[in-house]
Structure formats: structure tokens, C-alpha cells
């Protein structure tokens, strides 16, 4: 009988040790000494453009900067503070030409906190089409051609269809002070400015 009790006690003790080890390996809870926050690809940051960028005056490689407009927090911890600086550059630029407006694309590759802490990142400006390109619209055709055809119960009609060369495009710009949304293209890890409470 003592042997059976001893065996049950050993088995129970082994179960407790195994369960504790399992729960530690698969625990995803934040601990008090966590100092790194991870923001996944697709995270959006609101910021203000600091310099005017235009297809008329800029070139590929020109530097640009943005300033964040609000704190980005997780719980009570500030992870990306207001007034952080985002640095980037013009990576694509085409001046206006016949048939197409000028266009440009910006990349963002560094963030600097107000306390001087900095790290690299990979981000771009958000646009409705998801391409990150400002401008580039195709211009209208400038001439019309008459096309005659027949519609039943109406008879012959003449329709005007745009044709010929396209109009000259316009230069495009984004003015300093514009609010923009910056989208992470890769995950970003930053230090917490405050520990979890």
C-alpha cells in the first residue's frame, strides 16, 4: 500500500514539473521587464510632412522628413512618442510629360525619438491604391472623332469619341505641413519608454 501511495505521489510530482515547464515555454504574457514592442507590417503612423516635395523641384535621392502627431501606445506604455522624427527620401520621380502627370514615391527608413534613440525601419506613404505613388494620372485626349452608327427605333446617330494625342501632364506636389499616413512595410521593434504597470 505504501508503494502505491509513493508511486502516485511521484507521478503527481512529475506531472506538476512537466506542466510548469510546458506553461513557461508557451506563455505569451508580458512581464514587468519587457522593454521591446513589435509593430507588424501594415501598422499606420500619422505624421506631418516637413518639406514640400514636387516633381518640378526635387530629384531621386532628396531627403524628406516627417514628425509624428500623437503618441502610439500599448496599454499605458508609450512606444512611439509624439514629435518623433521619421526620415526618408525620394525613391522614384518622373516629371510631367505628354499623356501623363508627374509622379513621385517616398520611402521612410529611420525613426528618431525625442530623447535621441533611433532605429531603422522600412515604410512608405499610404495611398488609396496601395502603391504609394503620388500623381501619375493619364491625361485626356485632345481631339474628337465623329463615329456614325445606327440605333434601332432611333435611326442613324453620330457619336463624338475622344481620340488623338493626349494633353500635356501637370507637375505634382505635396506641400510641407500636409498630414500623411505612413505604413510599415516590415515589422518594427522599438523600446518602451515606460515599463508595463
N, C-alpha and C positions, 0 to 999 in steps of 0.2 A: 504494500500500500504506500509506504514511504517512497519507493522507487517511482511509482506512478505520479505522486504529487511532485516529486523532484523533476520528473520529465516534463510535466505540464508547466511548472514554473520556468524551466529552461526554455521551453518552446515559446512561452509568453514573452519572456525577456528578449529572445531573438526577434520576435515579431515587432516589439517596440523599437528596437535598434534599427531594424530594416525600414520601418515606417518613417522614423525620424530622418534617416538618410535619404529616403525617397522624397519626402516633403521638402528637404533642403535643395535637392537637385532641381525640382520642378517648381520652386517658389518664384513668383513674379512680383512679389510685393516690394515696394520701395523701402529702403532702410534709411535710417537717420543720417548716414554718412554718404549718401549718394550725392555726387557733385556734377554729373553729366546728364543732360537732357538730349534726347534724339528726336528730331523732327523729320518725318518721312518725305519722300519725293511727293511733290504736289502741294506741300504746305505753302500758304499765301501770306505775304507780308505787305502791309500798306506803307507806302513811303512817298516822299516828295522829291521830285527831280530838282537838282541844284543848278544845272546849266542847261541852256537851250541847246537842243540837238536838231540840226536841219540837214537836208540833202544838199542844200546850196552851200553851206559854210563848213561842214565837217568832212572828215576823211576816215577811212578804216583805220582803227588803232587809237583814235582820240579817246581820252579818258572821260568818264562820266561818274557822277556820284549822286547818291540818294540819302535821305535821312528818314528813319522810321518815325511814324507819327504817334505810336502808342506802345505801351508795354505788352509783351507777349508772355503770358503766364501759364503755368501748370499748377492748379490748386492755388496756394498762396505764394508760390515761388516765382519770382521774376526770372525768366530765362533769356529773353531778348528785350532789353530796356528801350524805352522811348529815347529818341535822339541818337540811336546807334547809326553809324555811317556805313553805307553799302557802296563799294567801289566796283566799277565795271568799265567797259569800253565798247566802242562801235565795232561790230564784227562783220557787218555787211552794209554796203551803201551803194546805191545806184542813183545817179542824177536823173531828172526828168528827161524824157525823150519823146519822140513822136509815137503815139499809141499807148504810152504808159506814164503814170505819175512816178516821181522819185520815191524811193523807199529806203528804210534802214532797219537794222536789227541790233539790239544791245545785249550784251551778256553781263552778268554780275558775278564777280569771282572772289570778293573778300568782304568780311564784316568786321567793323571795329566798334567795340563797346565804348561808352563814355569814359570808363576807367582805363582805357588803353588796351584791354585784352582784345586780341584779334585772331581770326582763323579764316581759312579759305572756304569757299562754297561754290556751288555750281547752280546758277539761277538765270532766269530770263524774265522779260516783261510779259504779263498776261495780255492776250488779245482774244477777241471773241472767237476767232477761227482756230485758236490754239497754236498758231505758227510763230507768234512773237514778232511779226514784221509790221512796221508802221508805214502806211502808204502802199504804193504799188498798184493802184487801181488802173484798169484798162480804160482808155478814153473812148469817147463816142466817135463813130464815123461821121464825116462831114458832108457827105453828098447823099442825095436821094435818087432812086431809080424807080421809074413807073413800071409796074407789072400788071398787065391786064389778065383777068380771068373771069369765069362765068359762075354765078351762084344761082342755083335753081330757085325759081319763084321770084327772083330779083332781077336777073339778067346780067349783062356784062358790067364789070366794075373795074376800076383802076386803083391799085393799092400802091402807096409810096413806101419803099423799103430803103433803109439806110444802107449805103454802100460807099465804096471808095476809100481814100486814105483816112486814117484816124487823126483826131486832133492832137496837138502838142500837149504833153502832160504838164502837170504843175509840180513845183518843188514842195516837199512836205517837211513839217517841223513839229517838234514837241517843245513847248515853252518851259523855261525854268519856273518852278512853282506848281507845275502840274502834279496832281495826285495820281499815283500809279499803283498797280499791284504787281509784286514780284513773286514769281513762282519757283520753288526749288525744283531743279532737275535731278538732283541726287539728295540722299538724306544728309542732314546737317546735325552735327553734335556740338553742343555748346555747354559751358559750365553754368551751374546755377549761381545766381548772385545771392540767394538766400537758401538755407537748408530747409528740408521739409520740417514742418512743425508737428 
